[in-house]
Amino acid sequence: MRPLTGLATAAADLLFPPECLLCQRSLLFEPNTAKATPNFRDFCPACLAELTADLLRCARCGASAALLDDGVCDGCLRAAPPWQRLVVLAGYGDLAREAVVRAKRPAGEPIGMALGRRLGALVQSRLPAVRLDLVVPVPMHWRRRALRGTSSAGVIASATAGSLGVRNRRLLRRIRATSMQNTLPPEQRPANVTGAFQALSAVRGQRVLVVDDVITTGATLAACTQALLAAGAQDVYVSAVAKAERTTLVAADGS
């Protein structure tokens, strides 16, 4: 069956040549992508290098700061966020910003799926000793979801879960409509999402990975984590496609 599968893939490539989801460059003759599995024939080498080129980041908050013991920054040694570990694919640079913005639209769901698969592979490599039970997306309020037509966090989480071989379940509810975080100054964001989420009882005793598209101040992910822990989750880990720095908080539509 393997030779037949290879022939079928080659025929499909000739009829529908694979292209980079971001720049539309052909992947057919790219040495690092032509032989890749279909799940990772998504970005050309140039886009992938720019998307994943990043500084060393704190394993707790994702800040690109000087790291101390256990790969965390000084701020997290003094006052750590409520989750166990954070994994981000990229900084919120030009290409990551473009990818995230496009993934927020229904037409960009293939980009969201590709980013989720890449994020899942990174989580697996960064947290090899952690046995995750569930992947949970950061939820949108139903009115915003209806207006946008898709949930980028939901799409990314689905692909992340598939990459990890873990169940993806919507066990967080946004029970209060909130202002968009990117419309508020950083100091007002925690209050904006306080009490906005509720976790279902199915998270009790589970190790949960929360997935979002962008993390900025971390206020939304902190509120989600607190809701999960209050519902009895054993441990909470968080992940996002991109981490915005202080200078890009206004532009980032994220946590």
N, C-alpha and C positions, 0 to 999 in steps of 0.2 A: 504493500500500500504506500510505502514511503516514496518510491520513485514516481508513482502516479500523482501523489500529492505535490511533489516537486514540479512535475510537468504542468499540473493545473495552475499552480502559483505563477509559473513562468508565463503561461498563456494569458492569465489574467493581467500580469504586469505589462505585457505587450499591448493588450487591448485598452487597459486603463492604467497607464503608468503612474506609480505612486509619486506624490508631490509633498514637499514640506508644507505643513499646515500653516506656517507663518509667512514664508516668503514665496511659496509655490515653485520653488526650484525642484527640478526632477530628482528623485532619489534612485532612479533605475540604475544609474552607473556609479553611484557613490559607494566606495569600497566598504565603508562601515555600516551602511544601511541596506545595501542590496541583499546581504545574507542574513540580515536581522530577522527575528520573528515578526509576524505581522503586527503584534502588539507594540513593537518599538520602531516601526517604520513610519515615524510621525514627523520628525524634525530633521533638517539637513545638518551636517556636522557644524557648520558655521553658526546656525541659530541655536543648536543645542549647546555649543561651547559658550555662547554669550548668555544663554538662559541660565546655565548652571555655574558660570564663573562667579565665585562669591568669596567673601572673606570668611575667616573662621568666626563662628558665631557661638554665643553663649547657649549651652544646652538647656537652659531653663527659660530664658526670655527671648532668645534669638537676636540679641543686640550684637552688633559688630564691635565689641569692646575687648579690652585686654582680658584674657582668661586666666583664672587662678585654679584652685583645686577642683578636680573632677570636671574640668571644662566649663565652669560657670564664671560669670563676671562678679566683680566686687559687690555690685548692687544686689544680686541674687543671694550672695552669701549672707548679706545683712537682712534682706527681706525678700524671700523667694515667692514667686507666684503660686497659686494653689495647685497647679498641675505638677506631674512628676518630671516630664521632659517635653521639649518642643522640638519639632523637626520642620525646617523650611527648605524648599527647593532652591529658592533664589532670593536675592535682594530685589526690591521693587524698582529696578532699573527700567530703561526704555523698552527693551524687548519683553521683559516680564510684565510690565504695565500693559503693553499692547495685547499680550496673550490673555491676561486676566480680563481686560475690558472686553475683548472679543468673546471670551467664554461666558460673559454675562448675558449674551443674547442667544435666542434659540438657534440661530444659524451657526453659532460658535460652539455648540455642544461637542463636536468632535475634538476641538482643541481642549475643552475641559476634560474629556475622557483621556486624552493623551497626557495632559498634565497630571491627572490622577494616577495613571499607571506609573509615571516617572516618580511621583511622590511616594507611592506604595513601595517601589523598589528601594528608595532612599530610606524610608522608615525601617524596612527590613534590615538594611545594612547598618543603620545607626542604633537600632534597638534589638540586636540579635538575641538577647537573653530574655526579652519580654514576650510573654504569651498573651497576645491580645485576644479578647473574646468578641468584641463588637467594634464596628466603625459607625460613628454617629455624625451626620452633617450638622453644621450650625443652621438652624431653621430660619426661614424668612416668614414674615407675617403673611397671612393668606392674601391680603389685599395687594401687597407689593408683589407677591408671587404671580397673581393674576395679571397685573399690569405688565410685568416683565416677560411673562410667558415661559420662564425657566428659572431654576435655582442653580446657579453655578456651583455653590457649595455642595448641593445634592448630587450633581453630575460628577464632580471631582471625587466626592466620597464614594460613590458607587464604583468608580474605576479603581480607587485606592483599595477598597475592600476586595475587589476581584484580584488585584495584584498580590495582596497579602493572603488570600484564601480565607478571609474572615467575613462573617455576616455583616451586612450593611443594613442598619435599622434606624428608622426615624423615631427615636425615643426621647427627643427633645421637642418641646412645644414652645413657640413664642406666644405667650399668653397676653402680652401687652404690646400694642403698636408703639414703636419708638421713632424718634427723629433719626434721620440718616447720620451715622457717626461722623462721616466726612464733612458734615455741615457744622459740627461743633468744635470748639477749641478742646485740646487734649484734656484739660482739667475738668471739663463737664461730661466727658464720655462715660466714666464709671457710673455716675448717677443716672444717666440716660438709660442704661441697661440693667440697673439694679432691679431685681424682681421681675424681669421681663421673660424669664425662661422657667419652664417646669419640666422635670424629667419623669418618665414613667417608671413604674415599679420594676419593670423587667431588667433594669440596669443593676439591681441589687446583687452584690457579690461579683460583679463583672469588672474586667479590665477593659477600659473604654478608650478608643482613639477618637478624638473630636477633630473634624476636618473643616477648614474654611478656605476661602480663596486668598484673602490678604489679612495679615495681622499688622495692626498699627500700634496702638497703645496697649493692646491686650485686654481691654476692658470687656469686650464681648466674650472672648474665650474664658476669661475669669468668671464671668457671670454664668456661662454654660457649665464650667467645671464645678462651681459651687452648687448649682442645681443638681448635677449628677451625684455629687458626694452626699448631698442632703437626701437623695433618694436611695442611698446605700451602695453606690458604686465602690468597688474595692480600690481601684486606682484609675486616675485619668491622665492620659497623655494627649497632647494636642499637636496638630500639624497644619501647615498652610503652604500654598504655592509660593507666596512671596511675603517678605518682611519689609515693611516700610520704615525708614529712619525718620527721625524728628523733622528733617527738612522736607520730607515728602508726605507728611501726615495729611495735609489739606487735600492733596490729590488722590489719596488712597481711599477707596470705598471698601473698608474692611473693618476688622475687629478693633 
